[in-house]
Amino acid sequence: MTFALNCPVCLQPLQGDTKHLECPDRHSYDAAKQGYWNLLLANQKRSKDPGDNAEMVQARRAFLALGHYQLLADSVATRVAELTNNIDARILDMGCGEGYYTNHMQQLLELQLEQQVENQQQSYQLAGLDISKHAVKAACGQNKAIQWLVASGARMPVADSSLDLITVLFSRLMPEEFGRTLKQDAALLIAYPGEDHLLELRELIYDKVRHSGFNPAEVLGDQFTLINTETVRYQFTLPDQTQIQQLLSMTPHGWRINQQAKDRLAQLAQLELTLDVKLARFKRN
């Protein structure tokens, strides 16, 4: 089973091998030397270098490698394995970043395959998509078993009704594209911050902490039905200034913090934090 990709120019199917893809209209694409596919068109870029820059990617990789979000990654991977058990599944991690969560998915899916009984023929294809070339390049360097795509989430180069599961972890929702690419009754798994996520950090940064009140069901509309929502919640400690600054640089708060709040953070020897993340499972109607 291969991943069904469309040409980003004309939306016709892409055919080829691991090095070269081409559509019937002769739009062609070569794989990067690292192994990923750049299917992002120039007119889909809102800036010269869209998405996370190299410095942001490196900061996030360094922080996530410390393991503070390991329990969350394990929870996400477990849900992915459960949702795709006993089917030949095409899975897309939309907004995959540097691939931290995608890698955890792949590792658990491989373990699930190894534990199959002989008469089972389950297989899967897993792809990670992000608009940041820096993030995808970093992801590809860590795991060649995943198909990595530089592309726009607003117009994904993925065939209609070809996906069994889309995961969206702290990324913008694209209801029309999710509805177009998911099969009927397929699953959509969304991770988004709960009200207390990194609350202690936010209280240090802002005079008044606001809750977003984000409700994915309101964004997704009638094409999707909410099946269930669970909470992943635990405490962890950042033991020094290096880790505090790494976390700050990988969150939106790093863009909004003023000098007074920076000074407050700089005085901390350590920081105890709450991880509070919602995992919402939807079904494509």
C-alpha positions as CSV (number, residue, x, y, z in Angstrom):
1,M,0.0,0.0,0.0
2,T,1.3,3.4,-1.0
3,F,0.3,6.9,0.0
4,A,-2.0,8.5,-2.5
5,L,-0.6,11.9,-3.4
6,N,-2.0,14.5,-5.8
7,C,-0.1,17.1,-7.8
8,P,-0.4,20.4,-6.0
9,V,-0.7,22.3,-9.3
10,C,-3.5,20.3,-11.0
11,L,-4.6,17.9,-8.3
12,Q,-4.2,14.9,-10.5
13,P,-2.6,11.7,-9.1
14,L,1.1,11.5,-8.8
15,Q,2.9,8.4,-9.9
16,G,6.6,7.4,-9.7
17,D,9.1,5.9,-7.3
18,T,11.1,7.0,-4.3
19,K,13.1,9.6,-6.3
20,H,10.7,11.1,-8.8
21,L,6.9,11.8,-9.0
22,E,4.9,13.0,-12.0
23,C,1.3,13.7,-12.8
24,P,-0.5,13.1,-16.2
25,D,0.1,16.8,-17.1
26,R,3.9,16.3,-16.7
27,H,4.2,18.4,-13.5
28,S,7.2,16.6,-11.9
29,Y,8.8,16.6,-8.5
30,D,12.1,15.2,-7.3
31,A,12.7,14.0,-3.8
32,A,15.1,16.0,-1.7
33,K,18.4,14.3,-1.0
34,Q,17.3,13.7,2.6
35,G,14.3,11.8,1.2
36,Y,11.3,14.1,1.8
37,W,9.0,15.6,-0.9
38,N,8.7,19.4,-1.3
39,L,5.1,19.9,-2.7
40,L,4.7,23.4,-1.5
41,L,4.0,25.9,-4.4
42,A,5.4,29.4,-4.4
43,N,1.9,30.9,-4.4
44,Q,1.0,28.9,-1.2
45,K,3.7,30.7,0.8
46,R,2.7,33.7,2.8
47,S,6.4,34.5,3.4
48,K,9.8,33.7,1.9
49,D,10.4,31.0,4.5
50,P,7.0,29.9,5.9
51,G,6.5,28.0,9.1
52,D,9.0,27.5,11.9
53,N,12.5,28.6,11.2
54,A,15.7,26.6,11.8
55,E,16.3,28.1,15.3
56,M,12.7,27.3,16.4
57,V,12.9,23.8,15.1
58,Q,16.2,23.2,16.9
59,A,14.9,24.6,20.2
60,R,11.8,22.4,20.1
61,R,13.8,19.3,19.2
62,A,16.2,20.0,22.1
63,F,13.3,20.5,24.6
64,L,11.2,17.5,23.5
65,A,14.2,15.2,23.6
66,L,14.3,15.8,27.4
67,G,11.2,13.7,27.8
68,H,8.8,16.1,29.5
69,Y,6.1,15.5,26.9
70,Q,6.8,11.7,26.7
71,L,3.6,10.7,28.4
72,L,1.6,12.9,26.0
73,A,3.3,11.4,23.0
74,D,2.7,7.9,24.3
75,S,-1.0,8.7,24.8
76,V,-1.3,10.0,21.2
77,A,0.5,7.0,19.8
78,T,-1.7,4.6,21.7
79,R,-4.9,6.2,20.3
80,V,-3.5,6.1,16.8
81,A,-2.7,2.4,17.2
82,E,-6.2,1.7,18.6
83,L,-7.9,3.6,15.8
84,T,-6.0,1.8,13.1
85,N,-5.9,-1.7,14.5
86,N,-7.0,-4.5,12.1
87,I,-7.2,-2.2,9.1
88,D,-4.8,-1.3,6.3
89,A,-4.4,2.4,7.3
90,R,-3.2,5.5,5.6
91,I,-2.4,8.0,8.4
92,L,-1.5,11.7,8.0
93,D,0.0,13.8,10.8
94,M,-0.9,17.3,9.7
95,G,1.4,20.0,11.1
96,C,3.9,17.4,12.1
97,G,6.8,19.8,12.9
98,E,10.1,18.1,13.5
99,G,8.3,14.7,13.9
100,Y,8.4,14.1,17.6
101,Y,4.8,12.8,17.9
102,T,4.9,11.2,14.4
103,N,7.9,9.1,15.4
104,H,6.2,7.8,18.5
105,M,3.2,6.8,16.3
106,Q,5.4,4.9,13.9
107,Q,7.3,3.1,16.7
108,L,4.0,1.9,18.3
109,L,2.5,0.9,14.9
110,E,5.6,-1.2,14.1
111,L,5.3,-2.9,17.5
112,Q,1.6,-3.6,16.7
113,L,2.6,-5.2,13.4
114,E,5.2,-7.4,15.1
115,Q,2.6,-8.7,17.5
116,Q,0.2,-9.8,14.7
117,V,-0.8,-13.4,14.4
118,E,0.2,-15.2,11.2
119,N,-3.1,-14.9,9.4
120,Q,-3.3,-11.1,9.8
121,Q,-2.2,-9.0,6.9
122,Q,-2.5,-5.5,8.5
123,S,-0.3,-2.8,7.1
124,Y,0.0,1.0,7.3
125,Q,1.3,4.1,5.6
126,L,2.3,7.0,7.8
127,A,3.0,10.5,6.5
128,G,3.9,13.8,8.2
129,L,3.1,17.1,6.6
130,D,4.3,20.6,7.5
131,I,4.7,23.9,5.8
132,S,8.2,24.4,7.3
133,K,11.0,22.9,5.2
134,H,13.3,23.2,8.2
135,A,11.0,21.1,10.4
136,V,10.4,18.4,7.7
137,K,14.1,18.2,6.9
138,A,14.9,17.6,10.6
139,A,12.1,15.0,10.8
140,C,13.3,13.2,7.8
141,G,16.8,13.0,9.3
142,Q,15.5,11.1,12.2
143,N,13.1,8.5,10.6
144,K,13.1,7.4,7.0
145,A,10.2,4.9,7.5
146,I,7.8,7.8,7.5
147,Q,6.8,9.7,4.3
148,W,7.6,13.4,4.9
149,L,5.9,16.2,3.0
150,V,6.6,19.9,2.8
151,A,3.1,21.2,1.8
152,S,0.3,23.5,2.7
153,G,-2.3,22.2,5.1
154,A,-4.9,24.4,3.4
155,R,-4.5,22.5,0.2
156,M,-2.9,19.1,1.0
157,P,-1.4,17.1,-1.9
158,V,-3.4,14.1,-0.8
159,A,-6.1,12.2,-2.8
160,D,-9.8,12.5,-2.1
161,S,-11.2,10.0,0.4
162,S,-7.9,8.2,0.8
163,L,-7.1,8.6,4.5
164,D,-8.2,6.5,7.4
165,L,-6.9,8.9,10.1
166,I,-5.6,12.4,10.4
167,T,-3.9,13.6,13.5
168,V,-3.7,17.4,14.3
169,L,-1.6,18.1,17.3
170,F,-1.6,21.8,18.3
171,S,-2.0,22.8,14.7
172,R,-4.7,24.9,12.9
173,L,-7.8,23.0,11.8
174,M,-8.6,22.7,8.1
175,P,-12.2,21.3,8.0
176,E,-12.7,21.4,4.3
177,E,-9.4,19.6,3.6
178,F,-10.0,17.1,6.4
179,G,-13.4,16.4,4.9
180,R,-12.1,16.0,1.4
181,T,-9.2,13.6,2.2
182,L,-10.7,11.4,4.9
183,K,-12.8,8.4,4.0
184,Q,-16.4,8.2,5.3
185,D,-16.4,7.1,8.9
186,A,-12.6,7.7,9.2
187,A,-11.1,9.2,12.3
188,L,-9.8,12.7,13.1
189,L,-7.7,13.0,16.3
190,I,-7.0,16.5,17.6
191,A,-4.8,17.6,20.5
192,Y,-5.2,21.1,21.9
193,P,-4.4,22.8,25.2
194,G,-6.7,22.6,28.1
195,E,-7.4,25.6,30.4
196,D,-4.5,24.8,32.8
197,H,-1.9,23.9,30.1
198,L,1.4,25.6,31.2
199,L,-0.7,27.7,33.6
200,E,2.2,28.5,35.8
201,L,4.3,29.9,32.9
202,R,1.3,31.9,31.7
203,E,0.8,33.4,35.1
204,L,4.4,34.6,35.2
205,I,4.1,36.2,31.7
206,Y,0.6,37.8,31.7
207,D,-1.0,40.2,34.2
208,K,-4.3,38.4,33.4
209,V,-4.5,34.8,32.2
210,R,-7.2,34.3,29.6
211,H,-8.7,31.0,28.5
212,S,-9.2,30.5,24.8
213,G,-12.4,28.6,25.2
214,F,-11.4,26.7,22.0
215,N,-14.0,24.1,20.9
216,P,-12.9,22.0,17.9
217,A,-16.4,20.8,17.2
218,E,-17.5,24.4,16.5
219,V,-14.7,24.8,14.0
220,L,-15.2,21.5,12.2
221,G,-18.9,21.8,11.6
222,D,-21.4,19.3,10.4
223,Q,-19.0,17.1,8.5
224,F,-17.7,15.6,11.7
225,T,-19.2,14.0,14.9
226,L,-17.4,14.1,18.2
227,I,-16.9,10.6,19.6
228,N,-15.1,11.4,22.8
229,T,-12.6,13.7,24.5
230,E,-10.0,12.7,27.1
231,T,-7.6,14.7,29.2
232,V,-3.9,14.1,29.5
233,R,-2.8,15.9,32.6
234,Y,0.3,15.7,34.8
235,Q,3.0,17.9,36.5
236,F,6.6,18.2,35.5
237,T,9.6,20.3,36.5
238,L,12.1,22.3,34.5
239,P,15.2,22.2,36.6
240,D,17.2,25.1,35.2
241,Q,17.1,28.3,33.1
242,T,18.2,26.4,29.9
243,Q,15.1,24.3,29.9
244,I,12.8,27.2,30.9
245,Q,14.1,29.3,27.9
246,Q,13.8,26.3,25.6
247,L,10.2,25.8,26.5
248,L,9.5,29.5,26.1
249,S,11.0,29.6,22.6
250,M,8.8,26.7,21.4
251,T,5.5,28.3,22.5
252,P,3.5,31.3,21.2
253,H,4.2,33.0,24.6
254,G,7.8,33.5,23.4
255,W,6.6,36.0,20.8
256,R,4.3,37.8,23.3
257,I,6.4,38.1,26.4
258,N,7.5,41.6,27.5
259,Q,10.8,42.5,29.1
260,Q,9.4,42.7,32.6
261,A,8.1,39.1,32.3
262,K,11.4,38.0,30.8
263,D,13.2,39.4,33.9
264,R,10.8,37.5,36.2
265,L,11.5,34.2,34.4
266,A,15.3,34.9,34.4
267,Q,15.3,34.9,38.2
268,L,13.8,31.4,38.5
269,A,16.1,28.5,39.5
270,Q,13.4,26.0,38.4
271,L,9.8,26.0,37.3
272,E,7.0,23.5,38.1
273,L,4.4,23.2,35.3
274,T,1.1,21.5,34.5
275,L,0.6,19.8,31.2
276,D,-3.1,19.8,30.4
277,V,-4.0,18.6,26.9
278,K,-7.3,17.5,25.4
279,L,-7.4,14.6,22.9
280,A,-10.6,14.8,20.9
281,R,-11.6,12.0,18.6
282,F,-14.0,12.8,15.7
283,K,-15.6,10.7,13.0
284,R,-16.0,11.9,9.4
285,N,-19.7,11.7,8.6
